[in-house]
Amino acid sequence: MKKAFDFIFYKFHYKVLALLSAILLWLLATNKEITEAELKVKVSPLSRGNYKIIDYFPKEINLTVEGYRKDLLILKEKNLVRILLPEKIQTNESGTALVKIKKDKLLLPISSVKVKKIDPNYLRIKAEKLIKKVVPVKLEAIGIRKNLKLILSPNYVIVYIPEKLKNKVHFVRTEKIDLSSIKGNAEIYLNIVSNYKVEPSRVKLIIRKNRR
């Protein structure tokens, strides 16, 4: 009995190490294996034109993809693909449009994965047309010292809004900033806060100390 016990556990830690090494090598080899898979993923369309997406269908599409097994597992786990829409879409009277999903317009979280098939390859988009309006920018700041001169550059921007809001949107605001620690000259870039597309999306705050 003792001999059998000694035989099983002789140099046991070396045997465990060898087993772990074999498992690791197998995992590495498997992860580097290129394979094909079919995945159902959620989609998120991104507008690049003068329109706002109100709704879209379907919310999920089936993809036939090819890539390393580990990359396909990451794609499956993230479960989200973004779709770049055209700058211009043709809507009908109800404000809907049928947009073809092109492979080169898919933004996958793993760029090395190749898309071979999309099903369905169309999105039905309900969109609202936006118009351009030039509006002033208001600075959102606290802690402003009296001896500082504040200049926004530019102090006007273009905002893309629904036509029905053209008489309601009169300005946009910057992100809020605390200037209490600023004592002299400085330049700070601030993002514009808006529910709609704004160009440019940020402005420069120029801070100058007033001369007495």
N, C-alpha and C positions, 0 to 999 in steps of 0.2 A: 504493500500500500504506500509506504513511504517513497519507494522508488518511482512509483507511478506519479505521486504528488510532485516529487523533485523534477521528473521529466516534463510535466505540464508547465510548471512555473520556473523552469530553468531559463535564466536570462529573459524573464517575462517582460521587463520594460523595453527591451530591444524589439520584441515581437509586437508590442503595442505601438511603438514608434514606426515600425515598418508598415503596420496596418494603416495607421493614420496617414503616412506618406502615400500609400497606394490610393487611399480615398481622395486625398488632395489632388494627386495627379489625374485621377479619373474626373474629378470635378472641373479641373482646369481644361482638360481635353474636351469635356462635354460643353462647357461654356464657350469654347472657341469653335464649336461646330456650327456651320451655317445651316439653317433649317428654314422651313416655310410653315406658316401658321395662319389660321383664320381667327380674327379677333373682332369683337363688338366693342366699339369705343364711343364715348360721348364726344360731341362736336361743339365747337364754339366759333361761330362766324365773326370775322373782323371786317368792319366797313372801312374802306379807304377813300370813299367818295363823299359827295355832299348829300348824304342820307343817313338816317338813324334807323338801326334795326329794332323793330318793335317785337317781332316774334319770328320763329322759323320752325320748319319741320322737314325731316325728322330730327329728333334730338340725339339719335345714335345712328351710326352707320357700321357696316361690316367691311373690314379690311382684310385682304389677303396680302400678307407681308413676308419678307424674307430678310434674314439677318442672323447674327449670333444669338444663340439661345438665351444668354444672359440679358441681351438688349431687348429681346422680345418679352422677357419676363418683366423688365422695367416698364416697357410700354403698356403691358397689360395691367401692371400695378397702378400706373399713373392714370390710365383710363381717360385720357383727354387729348383731342387733336384739334388744333386751331386751323381755320380755313380762311385764307385771304380772299375777300370778295373783290370783284372788279370795281374800278373807280366809278363806272356808270352802269346802272341797271335799268331795264325797261319795265316799269310797273303798269299794271292794268288799272281800271277804274277803282277797284277796291284796295289799291296800294300794294298788291302782291306781285312777285316776280319769280320766275323759275330760273335758277342759276346752276350751271353745270359745275361740278366739283372736279377741278383739274389736279392731277398728281403733283405738279410743280407748285401748286398753291396750298398744299398741305404742310402745316408746320408741326412736325412731330417732335416730341420731347427728346427723342433719340435720333440724331441726324443720320446715323449709319444704317438705319433700317430702310429697306427698299419697299415701296408700295407697288404691288403688282395688279391689284384689282380693288375697285371701290363699288360697293353695292348698298343702297342706291347711289348713283353718281350725280344726283340732282338735289338741291335744297330749294324748298319753297320759302321765300323770304317775304315777310310783311315789313315794309319800310315806309318811313316818313321823309319826304323831301325837305332839305334844309336850305336856307338862304343865308347869304353873307350879310353881316352887319358890322360896321366899325363902331366900337364903343371905347370909352375911356377906362383906364385901369385905376382902381383905388387901392392904396397901400393899407394892409392890415398889420399894424405894428403897435407895440406898447413900449414903455420905457424910453420915449424919445426925449433927448436932452434939448434944452432951449437953444444952445449955441450951435446946433447942427442944421445943415441945409440938406434936404432930401430930394433927389431927382430920380424919377423912373424913366428908364430908356429901353424900349419905347413906352410912351404913356398912353398909347392907343393900340388896340389889337383888333383882329377880325374874329368874330364869333359866328359859328354856324348854328342857326336856330330854326325851329319850325316857323313857317310864315305866320301862323296864328299868334306867335309870341313876339313878333317884330316890334310891337308898340309897348311891350312889357319889360323887355330886357334892355336896360339903359346903361349898364356898366358891368365889369367883372372885378373880382377882388384877387389880391395876391394871397399866398399862404401867410399865416400869422407868424410874426417874428418879434423877438424881444431885443430891443436895441439899447437896453440899459447899460450894457458893458462896452458899448462903442463910444469912444471919447474923441476920436480924430477921424481923419480921412479913411474911407473904406469903400469897397465895391462888393456887392453880394447879389448872387443870382437867386431869384424867387420864382417858384412855379405859380401859374395861374390856377385858381380853384374854380372849376365850372363843370356843370353836368353835360356840357356840349364841347365839341371840338373847337379849339382856339389856336390861332396862328398869330404870332409865335406863342408857344406854350409856356414860356417863361420870359421874364424881363430882368433887366439889371437895375439894382438899386444903387445909386451913386450917393455916397455920403461925404459931405464936405464940411469942414469946420468954418463957421462964419468968422470973418475978420472984424475985429472991433475997431 
